[in-house]
Structure formats: C-alpha cells, structure tokens
Amino acid sequence: MSENRTRERNMFSFQSHRFLISQRFPESVPSSREIAQSVRDLTRRHNAWFKDCIPLIASENVLSPASREVLNSDLHNRYAEGLPGKRYYQGNIVFDEIESLCEKLAKEVFSAEFADVRPTSGTVANLAVLQAIAKPREKLTAVAVSDGGHISHAKIGAAGMRGAKIYNYPFNEKDMNIDPDGAKKLIREVKPKVALFGQSVYLFPTPLEEIKEAVEEVGATAWYDAAHVLGLIAGKRFQDPLRQGMDVISGSTHKTLPGPQHGMILANLRKEGLESNIRRGVFPGATSNHHLHAVAALAVTLAETKEFGEAYASQTVGNAKALGQAMHELGMDVLCEHLGFTESHTIVVDVQEHGGGKRVALDLEKANIILNKNMLPWDSDPVRPSGIRIGVQELTRLGMKEAQMSEVARLIHRVAVKNEAPSKVKEEVVAFKRGYTKVHYCFFEGEEASDYP
C-alpha cells in the first residue's frame, strides 16, 4: 500500500475539518485537573463573550439575581419524586413548601385552576400532556414546522414519538397565522382527539375564539403550547388561552417568562379526570426527579412576574415593533408590515436576497450579534432557509427600550445587507452593549447579568 493511501486511511472527516490520528491523540494528554480547569476557563470565556454580544435568540433569556441564587443552592443536589407530602424519598420537608408555593404562584399569575411545575422542560411538559390526553394512534391537529410550529408537535418530535396521527392546519402565509376557516374545516373533517395550538415562530395571537366552536363540536381536548409567549400571557400582552376555550397550557419557563430552563403545565378542570391524568403524565410518565433547584428558581421568577410582569411584557412587545419598523425603514423585508410586524417578542425577516438565513446568521455571529436562521412558510430546506428569527425579550430584560432598537437594526443591516466586515461591526457592537449588561424587571434590579461566580 502506498504512503499516500495509508495517510488517507488514517484521516477522519468532521464537517469541514480533517484530523490526523496523531493530532487527535497527542503524546501529552492533559490531566483530569487540567481538563476540569479548561472547562471552567471556557465557561468564563463564554460569559465574557455574551456580555459583549447582542442576544436575539427568541427562545432565551437571563435569570434574575434572586433566581440565580436559589438555582445554585443545595436543592441542586437533592431528589424528589411524587407530590408534596406524598414523596418516595425523605429529605423533602422544606422543598415541599417551595413546590407548593410555586404551584400557588403559577395559578395566581395565570388565573388557572390547576398547575404542575414539575416538568423539566417545555418538551417534557408536552410529553406529559400527550400521555394525559391522547392515546397512541389518535388524531392530533397542529401547526406545521415549516409554518412556525414547534418540532415537538411534529411526526419527528414528541407527538410523533407518542404515536399521534398528525394533521396540519391550513396557514395564511401573508398574515403568518392559522387560517381560521381552514382550521375549522380541518377539525370538523378529521375529528381529532386533540386540537393543539401554539408556535415556535409566534408573531400574532392564534384566532382561538373563531376556532373553539369547531373544537367543542367534535369533543377534542384543546391544548395550547405557550412556550414562547408564556411571559406575554402573564403580562396580559398577548392572549388569554384559558379564557378562550383552551383546556390545557404547556410551556417552557425561560423565554418571555424569564425563569430557569424548566417546564410547566396549566389547566382549567372542565374535563373529568384531567387533573389526575396530567399528574400521572408528569410522574411517572415523563419525569422522575424534577430538578428541585429549578422549581425554586421558577417560584422566584413567578413572584417577580406578579410585580414586574406587565411592564416587562409591554416593553418587550414595544421593542419588537420598534425593531421591525427600524429594519423595514432600512429596506429589509420584515414580514407582516401590514399588521405592524408583530404582537409578540419576535419578528421574522426574509433575507434570501442577502444570501439566506444561514449566511446572515453566521456572519452576524462573527459580529457578536446572536440570532438564528429560520424556515419561512415557503421554504423546503431547513438547513438553508430564507429567513432569520429575532427575539427582543433578552435585550428588554437588559434595559433596552424603543430608542435602542434603531441602533440594533442599523448594526444588523450593516452586516446582512451592506456586507461590511463583521470584525469591524463587532467593535461597535461591543461598545454599544457595554451600556446594557444589568438585569431589570426583577428584585435586586441592576446587578450584572453575565458575571461568573
């Protein structure tokens, strides 16, 4: 065998990089202590980097100082299964009080008859709800992923894993919303066991009032995934699903609700057996231990939401509208200009003529502007979509208002449209962001968001 052939066989391909075996397995292997220290150093580096970034991922946020404090407590080391007072483990005497308080706060904030704060994420909450209200192979209607639906609502996600037969609502691409007449027709034809609403690209409230008659007519359970807009619902700036015919709400707790990475289920108990079915769906169905430290952090977040939630939600929506307007005035194709761009924390921009969502998102990251590529309803390739999705909830949490959205728009435009060198724009991003690094709309307001302990 030739030397070149041997060399080729000793090479591994990973994305665009190629590594020799000798490069992957150096003679000097770092010690365990050195590896641990490198992780600590990388974590500090990440925090320092994000302090200098403009964070625009629509599914992220920053914790308040009080929430971070309890998240980093001994509760992280502990375990609980079951419900307060009915545990399978000892050692939960104090935590039982915390979880009970968290449930009480959730019911108060969302005016709900029922709350379960044990799901460890939004998708885990969805799995629990699916187990509670649908059997495998029963029918479910939902928004398609290409139209902004969440992947857990799809055949390749949690709903498909549960065995649901999924039917997608007709979608109005111009208005970026469910077509209510088409949805009613689909529901009456399919007669689903579950009618699921909610989106991952969520610009406008779902027309629930128009659709609920068809849902009730076929006897479906009405389920609303509020992951992206939970904080806006709490702040009375989006819609009120439990008053608009929904039986169950699920969601993650770290987007517009600026809490820990966790999940939650809310419900009105109009259907017999719904409470016990959800409880069993959560445990033993979709969880075992439910991350006690995150429940405590969620309780603090809900208490802060009672006091600051309406102001925060209002400013978030105001900022999203202002950013959409500013980008539109710069000539960018922000969707739904005829509807004011958005009624949520999110705007969506078609950047196909500027190289597509992948190119724009990668170049913006080099300039410390963090957002994501996103499929638009007319796209077929999720890897190279034509859109970008932008969320302003974290910038709002860091104290930015409408006036700052013009500068954010200008910085995005310079990279995405004018093709300025990201390294040049990055210098201005860092200087601009230095004025917005503290947490607002919380107790102990004004503490740094990204400081490493």
C-alpha positions as CSV (number, residue, x, y, z in Angstrom):
1,M,0.0,0.0,0.0
2,S,1.4,3.4,-0.9
3,E,2.3,6.0,1.7
4,N,-0.4,8.4,0.4
5,R,-3.0,5.7,0.6
6,T,-2.0,4.9,4.2
7,R,-2.2,8.6,5.1
8,E,-5.7,8.9,3.6
9,R,-7.0,5.9,5.7
10,N,-5.6,7.5,8.8
11,M,-7.6,10.7,8.4
12,F,-11.0,11.4,9.8
13,S,-13.5,13.9,8.3
14,F,-15.7,16.1,10.6
15,Q,-17.6,18.8,8.9
16,S,-15.1,21.0,7.0
17,H,-12.1,19.9,9.2
18,R,-9.7,16.9,8.7
19,F,-7.6,15.5,11.5
20,L,-4.7,13.1,11.6
21,I,-4.8,10.3,14.2
22,S,-1.6,11.7,15.7
23,Q,-3.3,15.1,16.0
24,R,-6.3,13.7,17.8
25,F,-4.3,11.7,20.2
26,P,-1.3,13.8,21.2
27,E,1.6,12.3,23.1
28,S,1.0,14.7,26.1
29,V,-2.5,14.0,27.4
30,P,-3.9,16.7,29.8
31,S,-4.6,15.6,33.4
32,S,-8.1,15.4,34.8
33,R,-7.5,18.6,36.8
34,E,-6.3,20.4,33.7
35,I,-9.4,19.3,31.8
36,A,-11.7,20.5,34.6
37,Q,-9.9,23.8,34.7
38,S,-10.2,24.2,31.0
39,V,-14.0,23.8,31.3
40,R,-14.1,26.4,34.0
41,D,-12.0,28.8,31.8
42,L,-14.2,28.1,28.8
43,T,-17.3,28.9,30.8
44,R,-15.8,32.2,32.0
45,R,-14.9,32.9,28.4
46,H,-18.5,32.2,27.3
47,N,-19.9,34.6,29.9
48,A,-17.4,37.3,29.0
49,W,-18.3,36.8,25.3
50,F,-22.0,37.1,25.8
51,K,-21.6,40.2,27.9
52,D,-20.3,41.7,24.7
53,C,-23.0,40.3,22.5
54,I,-26.4,41.5,21.3
55,P,-28.5,38.4,22.2
56,L,-31.5,38.0,19.9
57,I,-32.4,34.3,20.1
58,A,-36.2,34.2,20.6
59,S,-36.1,31.3,23.0
60,E,-33.5,32.6,25.5
61,N,-33.4,35.0,28.5
62,V,-31.4,35.8,31.6
63,L,-32.3,34.9,35.2
64,S,-32.7,37.5,37.9
65,P,-30.1,37.6,40.7
66,A,-32.6,36.1,43.2
67,S,-33.5,33.2,40.8
68,R,-29.8,32.5,40.2
69,E,-29.1,32.4,43.9
70,V,-31.6,29.7,44.6
71,L,-30.7,27.8,41.4
72,N,-27.2,27.5,42.8
73,S,-28.3,26.1,46.1
74,D,-28.2,22.7,47.8
75,L,-31.5,21.9,46.1
76,H,-29.4,21.1,43.1
77,N,-28.0,18.1,45.0
78,R,-31.4,16.7,46.1
79,Y,-34.0,14.4,44.7
80,A,-37.8,14.3,44.8
81,E,-40.5,12.1,43.2
82,G,-44.2,12.4,43.5
83,L,-46.1,15.4,45.1
84,P,-45.6,17.4,48.2
85,G,-46.4,15.3,51.3
86,K,-46.5,12.2,49.1
87,R,-42.9,11.7,48.3
88,Y,-41.0,8.5,47.6
89,Y,-37.8,10.0,49.2
90,Q,-37.2,11.5,52.5
91,G,-35.4,14.9,52.8
92,N,-38.1,17.0,51.1
93,I,-39.7,18.6,54.2
94,V,-38.6,22.1,53.2
95,F,-38.8,21.6,49.5
96,D,-42.4,20.6,49.8
97,E,-43.1,24.1,50.9
98,I,-41.2,25.6,47.9
99,E,-43.0,23.4,45.4
100,S,-46.4,24.1,46.9
101,L,-45.7,27.9,46.9
102,C,-44.5,27.6,43.2
103,E,-47.8,25.9,42.2
104,K,-49.8,28.5,44.1
105,L,-47.9,31.4,42.3
106,A,-48.4,29.8,38.9
107,K,-52.2,29.5,39.5
108,E,-52.3,33.1,40.6
109,V,-50.2,34.6,37.8
110,F,-52.1,32.7,35.0
111,S,-55.6,32.6,36.7
112,A,-55.5,28.9,36.3
113,E,-57.4,26.2,38.3
114,F,-54.5,23.8,38.1
115,A,-50.7,24.0,37.8
116,D,-47.9,21.4,37.7
117,V,-44.4,22.8,38.0
118,R,-42.5,19.5,37.8
119,P,-41.8,19.1,34.0
120,T,-38.1,19.7,33.4
121,S,-38.5,21.4,30.1
122,G,-41.2,22.5,27.6
123,T,-40.9,19.4,25.6
124,V,-41.1,17.2,28.7
125,A,-44.3,19.1,29.6
126,N,-45.6,18.3,26.1
127,L,-44.8,14.6,26.5
128,A,-46.7,14.6,29.8
129,V,-49.7,16.4,28.3
130,L,-49.7,13.9,25.3
131,Q,-49.7,11.0,27.7
132,A,-52.5,12.6,29.7
133,I,-54.9,13.5,26.9
134,A,-54.2,11.1,24.0
135,K,-53.5,7.5,23.3
136,P,-51.1,6.3,20.6
137,R,-52.5,6.5,17.0
138,E,-55.2,9.0,18.0
139,K,-55.5,12.1,15.8
140,L,-54.0,15.5,16.6
141,T,-54.1,18.8,14.7
142,A,-51.2,21.3,14.9
143,V,-49.3,23.9,13.0
144,A,-46.6,22.5,10.6
145,V,-43.0,23.1,11.5
146,S,-42.5,24.9,8.2
147,D,-45.2,27.3,9.2
148,G,-43.6,28.0,12.6
149,G,-44.9,25.1,14.6
150,H,-42.6,23.6,17.2
151,I,-40.7,20.4,16.4
152,S,-42.3,18.6,19.4
153,H,-45.7,19.0,17.6
154,A,-44.4,17.1,14.6
155,K,-44.1,13.5,13.4
156,I,-40.3,13.6,14.0
157,G,-40.8,15.1,17.5
158,A,-42.6,14.3,20.8
159,A,-46.0,14.0,19.2
160,G,-44.8,11.5,16.6
161,M,-42.8,9.6,19.2
162,R,-46.1,9.2,21.2
163,G,-47.7,7.8,18.0
164,A,-50.1,10.6,17.3
165,K,-51.5,10.9,13.8
166,I,-50.8,14.5,12.9
167,Y,-52.8,16.8,10.6
168,N,-51.6,20.3,9.9
169,Y,-53.8,23.4,9.9
170,P,-54.0,25.5,6.7
171,F,-51.8,28.5,7.2
172,N,-52.1,32.1,6.0
173,E,-48.6,32.9,4.8
174,K,-49.3,36.7,4.4
175,D,-50.6,37.1,8.0
176,M,-48.3,34.4,9.5
177,N,-51.2,32.8,11.3
178,I,-53.6,29.8,11.2
179,D,-56.3,30.3,8.6
180,P,-59.4,30.1,10.9
181,D,-61.9,28.9,8.3
182,G,-59.5,26.3,7.0
183,A,-58.7,25.2,10.6
184,K,-62.4,24.8,11.4
185,K,-62.9,22.8,8.3
186,L,-60.0,20.5,9.1
187,I,-61.1,19.9,12.6
188,R,-64.6,19.0,11.5
189,E,-63.3,16.6,8.9
190,V,-60.6,15.0,10.9
191,K,-62.4,15.0,14.3
192,P,-59.1,15.0,16.2
193,K,-58.8,13.8,19.8
194,V,-56.5,16.8,20.4
195,A,-56.5,20.2,18.8
196,L,-53.0,21.7,19.5
197,F,-52.2,25.3,19.1
198,G,-49.0,27.4,19.6
199,Q,-45.9,28.1,17.5
200,S,-42.2,28.4,17.7
201,V,-42.4,31.4,15.4
202,Y,-45.2,33.2,17.1
203,L,-45.9,36.7,15.8
204,F,-49.6,37.1,16.5
205,P,-52.3,35.6,18.8
206,T,-54.0,32.4,17.5
207,P,-57.6,33.1,16.5
208,L,-58.9,30.8,19.2
209,E,-62.3,32.4,19.6
210,E,-63.1,31.7,16.0
211,I,-61.9,28.1,16.1
212,K,-63.2,26.9,19.5
213,E,-66.7,26.2,18.3
214,A,-65.4,23.5,15.9
215,V,-63.1,22.1,18.7
216,E,-66.0,21.8,21.1
217,E,-68.3,20.4,18.4
218,V,-66.0,17.4,17.8
219,G,-65.3,17.0,21.5
220,A,-61.5,17.5,21.1
221,T,-59.3,18.5,24.0
222,A,-57.9,22.0,23.3
223,W,-54.2,22.3,24.1
224,Y,-52.1,25.5,23.8
225,D,-48.3,25.3,23.8
226,A,-47.3,28.7,25.2
227,A,-43.6,28.2,25.5
228,H,-42.6,31.3,23.6
229,V,-45.3,33.6,24.9
230,L,-45.9,32.5,28.5
231,G,-44.5,35.7,29.9
232,L,-46.5,37.8,27.5
233,I,-49.7,36.0,28.6
234,A,-48.7,36.5,32.3
235,G,-48.2,40.2,31.4
236,K,-51.6,40.5,29.7
237,R,-50.0,41.4,26.3
238,F,-50.8,38.5,24.1
239,Q,-54.0,36.4,24.6
240,D,-55.6,34.6,27.4
241,P,-56.0,30.9,26.3
242,L,-57.7,29.6,29.4
243,R,-60.4,32.2,28.9
244,Q,-60.6,31.4,25.1
245,G,-61.6,27.8,25.2
246,M,-58.3,26.0,26.0
247,D,-58.3,23.1,28.4
248,V,-54.5,22.8,28.9
249,I,-51.5,25.1,28.5
250,S,-47.9,23.8,28.4
251,G,-44.7,25.7,28.1
252,S,-41.0,26.2,28.9
253,T,-40.2,28.8,31.5
254,H,-37.1,30.6,30.1
255,K,-38.3,32.6,27.1
256,T,-40.6,35.6,27.6
257,L,-41.1,34.2,31.1
258,P,-37.5,34.9,32.2
259,G,-37.0,31.9,34.5
260,P,-34.9,28.8,34.7
261,Q,-34.7,26.2,32.0
262,H,-37.7,24.2,33.1
263,G,-41.4,23.5,32.2
264,M,-44.9,24.0,33.4
265,I,-48.5,22.8,32.8
266,L,-51.6,24.9,33.5
267,A,-55.2,23.8,33.1
268,N,-58.9,24.5,33.7
269,L,-60.5,21.4,35.0
270,R,-63.6,21.3,32.9
271,K,-62.9,17.7,31.7
272,E,-63.3,14.9,34.1
273,G,-60.1,13.2,35.1
274,L,-57.9,15.8,33.5
275,E,-56.1,16.7,36.8
276,S,-55.2,13.1,37.7
277,N,-54.2,12.3,34.1
278,I,-51.8,15.2,33.9
279,R,-50.3,14.3,37.3
280,R,-49.7,10.8,36.1
281,G,-48.4,12.1,32.8
282,V,-45.8,14.1,34.6
283,F,-44.8,11.4,37.1
284,P,-44.2,8.6,36.5
285,G,-44.9,9.4,32.8
286,A,-42.4,11.9,31.6
287,T,-40.2,12.7,34.7
288,S,-38.6,11.1,37.7
289,N,-36.7,13.7,39.8
290,H,-37.9,17.1,38.7
291,H,-34.9,19.4,39.3
292,L,-35.7,20.9,42.7
293,H,-33.3,23.9,42.2
294,A,-35.2,24.9,39.0
295,V,-38.5,24.7,40.8
296,A,-37.2,27.1,43.4
297,A,-35.9,29.5,40.7
298,L,-39.2,29.3,38.9
299,A,-41.0,30.3,42.1
300,V,-38.9,33.4,42.4
301,T,-39.5,34.2,38.8
302,L,-43.2,33.9,39.2
303,A,-43.1,36.2,42.3
304,E,-41.2,38.7,40.2
305,T,-43.7,38.4,37.4
306,K,-46.5,39.3,39.7
307,E,-44.8,42.6,40.4
308,F,-43.0,43.4,37.1
309,G,-44.6,41.1,34.5
310,E,-47.0,43.6,32.9
311,A,-44.3,46.3,32.5
312,Y,-41.8,43.8,31.1
313,A,-44.3,42.3,28.6
314,S,-45.4,45.7,27.4
315,Q,-41.9,46.9,26.9
316,T,-41.0,43.7,25.1
317,V,-43.8,44.0,22.6
318,G,-43.0,47.7,22.1
319,N,-39.3,46.9,21.4
320,A,-40.2,44.1,18.9
321,K,-42.5,46.5,17.0
322,A,-39.8,49.2,17.0
323,L,-37.1,46.9,15.8
324,G,-39.4,45.6,13.0
325,Q,-40.1,49.2,11.9
326,A,-36.5,50.3,12.0
327,M,-35.4,47.3,9.9
328,H,-38.2,47.9,7.5
329,E,-37.2,51.6,7.1
330,L,-33.7,50.3,6.2
331,G,-35.2,48.4,3.4
332,M,-35.1,44.9,4.9
333,D,-38.0,42.5,4.2
334,V,-39.6,42.2,7.7
335,L,-42.7,40.1,7.4
336,C,-46.2,41.3,8.2
337,E,-45.6,45.1,7.8
338,H,-49.3,45.4,7.1
339,L,-50.1,44.1,10.7
340,G,-47.4,46.1,12.5
341,F,-44.8,43.3,12.2
342,T,-45.7,41.5,15.4
343,E,-47.7,41.4,18.6
344,S,-45.1,39.3,20.4
345,H,-41.4,39.4,21.2
346,T,-40.5,38.1,17.8
347,I,-40.0,39.4,14.3
348,V,-39.1,37.4,11.2
349,V,-37.1,38.7,8.3
350,D,-36.7,37.3,4.8
351,V,-33.0,37.6,3.9
352,Q,-33.0,35.3,0.8
353,E,-31.7,38.1,-1.4
354,H,-28.9,38.7,1.0
355,G,-27.6,35.2,0.9
356,G,-30.2,33.4,3.0
357,G,-30.7,32.8,6.7
358,K,-27.7,30.6,7.2
359,R,-25.2,33.0,5.7
360,V,-26.7,36.0,7.5
361,A,-26.8,34.3,10.9
362,L,-23.2,33.1,10.7
363,D,-21.9,36.5,9.6
364,L,-23.8,38.2,12.4
365,E,-22.4,35.8,14.9
366,K,-18.9,36.9,13.9
367,A,-20.0,40.5,14.7
368,N,-21.3,39.4,18.2
369,I,-25.0,39.6,17.1
370,I,-26.6,36.3,18.0
371,L,-29.8,35.1,16.3
372,N,-30.9,32.1,14.3
373,K,-31.7,31.1,10.7
374,N,-35.4,30.1,10.4
375,M,-37.6,28.5,7.8
376,L,-40.4,30.6,6.3
377,P,-43.6,29.0,5.1
378,W,-42.4,28.8,1.5
379,D,-39.1,27.2,2.4
380,S,-38.4,23.5,1.9
381,D,-34.8,23.2,3.2
382,P,-34.4,23.7,7.0
383,V,-30.6,23.8,6.6
384,R,-30.6,26.7,4.2
385,P,-33.8,28.6,4.9
386,S,-34.6,32.1,3.6
387,G,-35.4,33.7,7.0
388,I,-34.0,34.8,10.3
389,R,-35.9,34.9,13.6
390,I,-35.2,37.7,16.0
391,G,-36.4,38.0,19.7
392,V,-36.1,41.1,21.8
393,Q,-37.1,39.7,25.2
394,E,-33.5,39.4,26.5
395,L,-32.5,42.9,25.3
396,T,-35.6,44.2,27.1
397,R,-34.6,42.4,30.2
398,L,-31.2,44.1,30.0
399,G,-32.8,47.6,29.9
400,M,-33.1,48.4,26.2
401,K,-36.1,50.4,25.0
402,E,-37.5,51.5,21.6
403,A,-34.8,54.1,21.1
404,Q,-32.0,51.4,21.2
405,M,-33.8,49.3,18.6
406,S,-32.8,51.7,15.8
407,E,-29.1,51.1,16.6
408,V,-29.7,47.3,16.8
409,A,-31.4,47.4,13.4
410,R,-28.5,49.5,11.9
411,L,-25.9,47.1,13.1
412,I,-27.7,44.1,11.7
413,H,-28.2,45.9,8.4
414,R,-24.6,46.7,8.0
415,V,-23.6,43.1,8.2
416,A,-26.6,41.4,6.5
417,V,-27.2,43.9,3.7
418,K,-24.2,46.2,3.3
419,N,-21.8,43.2,3.7
420,E,-19.5,45.2,6.0
421,A,-16.7,43.2,7.6
422,P,-18.2,41.5,10.8
423,S,-14.9,42.3,12.7
424,K,-15.4,46.0,12.1
425,V,-19.0,46.0,13.2
426,K,-18.1,43.8,16.2
427,E,-16.1,46.7,17.7
428,E,-19.2,48.9,17.7
429,V,-21.4,46.1,19.0
430,V,-19.1,45.6,22.0
431,A,-19.1,49.4,22.7
432,F,-22.9,49.6,22.4
433,K,-23.6,46.6,24.5
434,R,-21.4,47.8,27.4
435,G,-24.2,50.1,28.4
436,Y,-26.7,47.2,28.8
437,T,-25.4,44.4,30.9
438,K,-27.6,44.6,34.0
439,V,-30.8,42.7,34.8
440,H,-34.1,44.7,35.0
441,Y,-37.8,43.9,35.8
442,C,-36.8,41.9,38.9
443,F,-35.9,42.2,42.6
444,F,-32.3,43.4,43.2
445,E,-32.5,45.2,39.8
446,G,-29.3,46.4,38.3
447,E,-27.0,43.5,39.1
448,E,-24.8,42.2,36.3
449,A,-26.4,39.5,34.1
450,S,-23.3,37.7,32.9
451,D,-20.9,37.8,35.8
452,Y,-19.3,34.5,36.6
453,P,-19.3,33.4,40.3
